[in-house]
Amino acid sequence: MKLFKLYSFLLASLLFMFSSLASAGFSNAFQIIEVSAKNGNAAAQYSLGMFYYFGEKLTPEVKQDYFKAADWFEKSVKQGNPNAQYQLAVLYSTGKGVKKNEVRAEELYLDAAIQGLPSAVYMIGLSYEFGGKSIKQDTPKALMSYGEACDMKYQPGCDAYARLKK
């Protein structure tokens, strides 16, 4: 949980830096994040991945590119960033930018869940509820995962917990 809070703080700091630099022009701010990412900053790598993941939906200056997003998420994942683990899992589960691999997606969701990322804990709950490629269906474990996500104030976890508890 402490690591998750640290990454959240770093991400918030990076986003603040980005918004502060936006007045200097998007390309300058983007270049600063890109340089930081290339120098190994995990939060910047994750942020750069998000820019490519959303592309024009986030800003017209960056073209959506799932392959580049996956590459930057992977670099951040190697440093244990739970947000990047989650986003890379999304790509593996959908086959965008990477070859579809649901087992790898479940591994990444689990890694992020272990670090306390509420959305990942919820996704593990879904895998337990419905069964996954590498996770067997187990309703009590699903209920436990949803309860943990709810305890973290993640509303979809609370909703799933209430639904399963009936």
C-alpha angles and dihedrals in degrees: 000000000000090000091051090052090049092052091046090052092048092048092048090049091050092049090049089051090049094050090047091052094045090085087062088057133279096259092057092050092045091050091052091052090045092051090048090049092049088051090059104262104155095204091051091047090053091047092050089050089053091051090055093040093057098026114166091007087068101033134349091229094071124060116220109256119169091187092058090042091054091048093053093043090051091054090051091044090057086062092050100254105166094202090055090046089055095047093046088050089055089054093048092048092052099033093235112149091350137052108277109261117165093182091057090046091054091048091053093046088051092049091051091044092053087056090053104257103158097210090053092049087054092050090052087052089055090051091052093045097050102019123249138215093273101013120075120222109268117164096193090053090046090053090049092050093048089048091052091049089049091050086056088056093252102149098204087057091052091048093049091046091053091046093051094043092062 
